[in-house]
Amino acid sequence: MREGHEGTGPGEITPDGCAVELYSRLPVGDEPAIIAAAVPTGARLLELGCGVGRVTHPLLERGFDVTAVDESPEMLERVRGARTICGPIEGLDLAETFDVVMLASFLVHTGNLDVRRGFLDTCRRHVADDGCVLIQREGADYHENLPRERVDPHGFTVRMLSAEPVSEGVHSVRAEYVFPDATWTQTFLSRPLTKEAFEDALAESGLRVDRYLTEDGIWVRAVPEPVPAA
């Protein structure tokens, strides 16, 4: 289990506190449409932190060539139709590049600065010079107005219970997912990032914002900075 992360509920729990069975039940949102609108048709895509394939499978259906990466073998067992690679994102080096690299699930907000730098370095290492990196950020009020809950039309409730400071700039966030037949919780460390701090983090890994894809700024298209000539 990664430090500061914990999960409860039926089934396997991954190192970052995610429950495999829970994520197998969660419906996909508008992510595939946002991604498809921002990248070339049929692009080769490296999905970092794919989980059970909730977004992977719709992307495959849209004709993308997806390589799906996750550190949980139990998650990857649920992925169908994509090339899969099991291992931590921050140390990944496939010695190849992709048209698109995707870092979703708010992974850029990890509380560990070294891990965040590793995530973004992996993005830069694997994106083609003329490619792009798609990143999902937390919403501006993610850590505020807690507790709050949302009743999903699919028949379950998501509760954001708390976001408590545990060190400088880092919160311990606790979430709960309630289904008619089961309940799961997840606790994880998250570092809120202003727009400026986010863009500075990208720059440290040789990336820059090309444009914000959604009005709320949650989805971002970044591109690689050219490597200076020797």
C-alpha positions as CSV (number, residue, x, y, z in Angstrom):
1,M,0.0,0.0,0.0
2,R,1.4,3.4,-0.9
3,E,2.0,5.6,2.1
4,G,-1.1,7.6,3.2
5,H,-3.4,5.5,1.0
6,E,-6.1,3.0,2.2
7,G,-9.2,1.4,1.0
8,T,-12.0,-0.7,2.5
9,G,-14.8,-2.8,1.0
10,P,-15.3,-6.1,-0.8
11,G,-12.7,-7.4,-3.1
12,E,-9.1,-6.5,-4.0
13,I,-7.7,-3.1,-2.9
14,T,-4.9,-1.7,-5.0
15,P,-1.7,0.0,-3.6
16,D,-3.3,3.5,-3.9
17,G,-6.5,2.4,-2.1
18,C,-8.8,1.8,-5.1
19,A,-11.2,-1.1,-4.9
20,V,-11.2,-3.2,-8.1
21,E,-14.8,-4.2,-7.8
22,L,-15.9,-0.6,-7.2
23,Y,-14.1,0.7,-10.3
24,S,-15.6,-2.2,-12.3
25,R,-19.1,-0.8,-11.4
26,L,-18.5,2.9,-12.0
27,P,-19.8,4.2,-15.3
28,V,-17.7,6.1,-17.8
29,G,-18.5,9.8,-18.1
30,D,-17.6,12.3,-20.8
31,E,-13.9,11.5,-20.7
32,P,-13.8,9.5,-24.0
33,A,-15.5,12.4,-25.9
34,I,-13.1,15.0,-24.5
35,I,-10.1,12.9,-25.4
36,A,-11.4,12.0,-28.9
37,A,-12.0,15.7,-29.6
38,A,-8.5,16.7,-28.6
39,V,-6.4,14.2,-30.6
40,P,-6.1,12.7,-34.1
41,T,-8.4,9.9,-35.1
42,G,-6.9,6.5,-34.6
43,A,-3.9,7.9,-32.6
44,R,-1.5,5.6,-30.7
45,L,-2.4,6.3,-27.0
46,L,-0.5,5.5,-23.8
47,E,-3.0,5.4,-20.9
48,L,-1.2,5.8,-17.6
49,G,-3.3,4.5,-14.7
50,C,-5.9,2.7,-16.7
51,G,-7.6,0.8,-13.9
52,V,-10.1,-1.7,-15.0
53,G,-10.4,-0.1,-18.5
54,R,-13.4,2.2,-17.8
55,V,-12.0,4.7,-20.3
56,T,-9.8,2.3,-22.2
57,H,-12.7,0.3,-23.6
58,P,-14.6,3.3,-25.1
59,L,-11.4,4.6,-26.6
60,L,-10.8,1.2,-28.3
61,E,-14.4,1.3,-29.6
62,R,-13.6,4.7,-31.1
63,G,-10.6,3.2,-33.1
64,F,-7.7,4.3,-30.9
65,D,-4.7,2.0,-30.5
66,V,-4.3,1.9,-26.7
67,T,-1.4,0.7,-24.5
68,A,-2.8,0.5,-20.9
69,V,-0.6,0.8,-17.9
70,D,-1.5,0.1,-14.2
71,E,0.4,-1.1,-11.2
72,S,-2.4,-3.4,-10.2
73,P,-2.5,-6.8,-11.9
74,E,-6.1,-7.3,-10.6
75,M,-7.1,-4.1,-12.3
76,L,-5.5,-5.1,-15.6
77,E,-7.3,-8.5,-15.6
78,R,-10.5,-6.5,-16.3
79,V,-9.0,-4.8,-19.4
80,R,-9.9,-6.3,-22.8
81,G,-8.6,-5.5,-26.3
82,A,-5.6,-3.3,-25.3
83,R,-2.0,-4.0,-24.9
84,T,-1.4,-4.0,-21.1
85,I,1.7,-3.3,-19.0
86,C,1.8,-3.8,-15.2
87,G,4.1,-1.6,-13.2
88,P,4.4,1.8,-11.4
89,I,3.9,4.7,-13.7
90,E,6.8,6.8,-12.3
91,G,9.5,4.3,-13.4
92,L,8.0,3.3,-16.7
93,D,10.4,3.4,-19.7
94,L,9.1,1.5,-22.8
95,A,11.8,2.9,-25.1
96,E,9.0,4.1,-27.5
97,T,6.9,7.1,-28.0
98,F,3.1,7.7,-28.6
99,D,0.9,10.2,-30.3
100,V,-0.9,10.8,-27.0
101,V,0.0,10.1,-23.4
102,M,-2.9,10.3,-20.9
103,L,-2.6,10.9,-17.2
104,A,-6.1,11.0,-15.8
105,S,-7.8,10.2,-12.4
106,F,-6.2,13.4,-10.8
107,L,-2.8,11.5,-10.6
108,V,-1.0,14.8,-11.1
109,H,-2.2,15.8,-7.6
110,T,-0.3,13.0,-5.8
111,G,0.9,14.3,-2.5
112,N,4.5,13.0,-3.1
113,L,6.5,15.5,-5.1
114,D,9.0,12.9,-6.3
115,V,6.2,10.7,-7.5
116,R,4.5,13.6,-9.3
117,R,7.8,14.5,-11.0
118,G,8.1,10.8,-12.0
119,F,4.6,10.8,-13.5
120,L,5.3,13.8,-15.6
121,D,8.7,12.7,-16.6
122,T,7.1,9.5,-17.8
123,C,4.7,11.5,-19.8
124,R,7.5,13.5,-21.4
125,R,9.6,10.5,-22.1
126,H,6.9,8.7,-24.0
127,V,5.2,11.5,-26.0
128,A,6.3,12.0,-29.6
129,D,7.8,15.4,-30.4
130,D,4.6,16.3,-32.3
131,G,2.3,14.5,-29.9
132,C,0.4,15.7,-26.8
133,V,-0.2,14.8,-23.2
134,L,-3.8,14.9,-21.8
135,I,-4.0,15.5,-18.0
136,Q,-7.0,15.5,-15.7
137,R,-6.8,18.0,-12.8
138,E,-9.0,18.4,-9.7
139,G,-11.8,20.9,-9.8
140,A,-11.3,24.2,-8.1
141,D,-13.5,23.3,-5.2
142,Y,-12.5,19.7,-4.8
143,H,-11.2,20.1,-1.3
144,E,-13.9,22.6,-0.2
145,N,-17.4,22.5,1.1
146,L,-17.0,19.1,2.7
147,P,-18.7,16.8,3.4
148,R,-20.8,16.7,0.2
149,E,-22.5,14.0,-1.7
150,R,-23.8,13.2,-5.2
151,V,-26.5,10.7,-6.0
152,D,-25.6,9.1,-9.4
153,P,-28.4,8.2,-11.8
154,H,-27.0,4.7,-12.0
155,G,-28.2,4.1,-8.4
156,F,-25.2,4.8,-6.1
157,T,-24.0,7.7,-3.9
158,V,-20.6,9.3,-3.9
159,R,-19.6,11.1,-0.7
160,M,-16.6,13.3,-0.3
161,L,-16.2,13.1,3.4
162,S,-13.1,15.2,4.3
163,A,-9.9,16.7,3.2
164,E,-7.6,17.2,6.2
165,P,-4.1,18.8,6.1
166,V,-1.4,16.3,7.0
167,S,1.7,18.2,5.8
168,E,2.6,21.4,4.0
169,G,0.3,21.6,1.0
170,V,-1.0,18.0,1.3
171,H,-4.4,16.8,2.3
172,S,-5.7,13.4,3.3
173,V,-8.9,12.9,1.3
174,R,-11.5,10.4,2.3
175,A,-14.3,9.3,-0.1
176,E,-17.1,6.9,0.3
177,Y,-19.1,5.0,-2.4
178,V,-22.4,3.5,-1.3
179,F,-24.3,1.0,-3.5
180,P,-27.4,-0.9,-2.5
181,D,-25.4,-4.1,-1.8
182,A,-21.9,-2.8,-0.8
183,T,-20.0,0.2,0.5
184,W,-16.4,1.2,-0.3
185,T,-14.1,3.9,1.1
186,Q,-10.9,5.3,-0.2
187,T,-8.3,7.5,1.6
188,F,-5.5,9.1,-0.4
189,L,-3.1,12.0,-0.3
190,S,-3.7,14.9,-2.6
191,R,-1.9,18.1,-3.2
192,P,-4.1,21.0,-4.5
193,L,-2.5,22.9,-7.3
194,T,-3.2,26.4,-8.5
195,K,-3.1,26.9,-12.3
196,E,0.4,28.5,-11.8
197,A,1.7,25.6,-9.7
198,F,0.3,23.1,-12.1
199,E,2.0,24.8,-15.1
200,D,5.3,25.1,-13.2
201,A,5.2,21.4,-12.5
202,L,4.7,20.7,-16.2
203,A,7.7,23.0,-17.1
204,E,9.9,21.0,-14.7
205,S,9.4,18.0,-16.9
206,G,9.7,19.7,-20.2
207,L,5.9,20.2,-20.9
208,R,3.7,23.2,-21.4
209,V,0.0,23.8,-21.6
210,D,-1.3,24.0,-25.2
211,R,-4.9,24.7,-24.1
212,Y,-7.4,23.9,-21.4
213,L,-10.0,21.5,-23.0
214,T,-12.9,22.2,-20.6
215,E,-14.3,25.4,-19.3
216,D,-13.7,24.2,-15.7
217,G,-10.0,23.7,-16.5
218,I,-10.1,20.0,-15.4
219,W,-8.9,18.6,-18.7
220,V,-5.7,20.0,-20.2
221,R,-3.8,19.4,-23.4
222,A,0.0,19.8,-22.9
223,V,2.7,19.5,-25.5
224,P,6.5,18.8,-25.1
225,E,9.0,21.6,-25.1
226,P,11.7,21.0,-27.7
227,V,14.9,19.5,-26.3
228,P,17.8,22.0,-26.6
229,A,20.4,21.1,-29.1
230,A,23.6,19.9,-27.6
